[in-house]
Amino acid sequence: MLNVLTFLIQVIEEYTFWVYIICGAIILWNLRRYLMAHNDRRNTIFPVEREVAAHREGQAMSAIGGMLAICVVAVAVRHFVLPGVDVTELVHPTPTMTLMIPTLDPTPTAVVATPEPTATPRPAPTLQPTPAATLAMTPTDTPPPLAPTCADPYTCISSPRSGETISGTISIRGNANHAQFQFYKVEFGIGSNPEAWSSIGDIVRRPVSEGALVTFNTETVPNGVYTIRLVVVDITGNYPPPYAVTVNVEN
């Protein structure tokens, strides 16, 4: 039932313009019917023909009223209902089962003991002073990878990375794709475990591979810790677990 509701909402959102055109054409056609029937009713002198013309007038007006009602409903849904509806909240993600493959212990290898050699005493060497060696310190830390390791490479944010400090207007980049891709959206919430989410930009109905997902103006929010997540929805209305990163906004 939820999938049918989601489908109807998406049809209204995508084809509202065509609904207006079709309703307008039907209204014009029935207005012509009404004028012709009205003219026939005025010019005839027979009661039966007047009743038939009046009946045609009533049918034309009913059709015009129905089309106007459809237009009003389409306008209300498109401009007042859809902006406040979150399609992803109407459906539940399909759980993905992960099979754990046990790791076999390696076969122990027998170690043959060998007798220890007998040490032969040698005269103690004469110690010669040597200049102090200068130890060259080399860094052992390696830079972190440029892109994070994502559980699902098709739902991944590569920039910014979790723990990064951001400011100004930034481009959120990554992958948003699916075998049955329908759309994706990027959201943010306050703190590292948000209780509510707000959309960054609009729903995007084209897949993205290693590119810009959305632009985020951090100056529109107070400084602090925020969580940004990516949600990719398929044509059935389901979506895999969203990918989230936690960032610090400092403007």
Steps between C-alpha positions, in 0.01 A plus 500: 500500500785737583669424170176581311471830691863580421441424132194729485689786667788465254261492200332822618839662561638411155190540280319798654560709187337236278206477741442874451516467119262202485252659741513828303430319172206310651361823649517678161333208323216482755461879487445464125244224568324723749479795259368280220240339727399840636457634146293194401277540805433866415424439133275193531124515558458133594493412873677167451789662313523767770529229768770321302693827454464582870630151586802559275559833672497327838747233384737763362488706822556186712807409294633857530447494878677163528802622303521816713489284814785283367706813426437633852606167655814486280596856600443426869703178490782648291549827690375426854519125566813382316743756653423359846502129405817293539467200270771304679307522828206311339703189426726274700842385384537139389739331744812351345618167638875453533637146516797456730754252356706329777876515471676165526798474732824416318641150539776503761847432366728273696827663610805274527724599789868539415777483758646830602866548403761515774639849543880533464651761733680787332724771643317818593539759222652837563241769494584795277320830548285592203342834425140535606263403226240746389159337473286626216137517602262392226124544530309176534149642468332455162234739376144370514345385173329763288173307481329305780437126485125464450301188579296570185710669227182614324383699805807690619615852594868549414518871598480636764637219714379416847667720762591775253445869573310686228401861435339714234337339197628147432431233240396165644640230270465125474305221332119471477400208281296180504406218262138624522579867569208741547638804686733611781509780754754644746388597852660646813419485870629667816755304703660161447169316551226728363136458595375690193629552145480791256555472123795670332361610166238305304449133415733403210371246247829425319776269628844642584835316491800671661346843456326790674185390684381836635632841614473583872521861627621455857446870576124431523549292818664581835850372574514155654498128429271371222436166333456486121343190345430373145179305425465311165146373423418232238191467278323282758519774763763318709851620573821348644638634829592871453867604513573768763802715597538726805660842440575815699374832359719803583426827313 
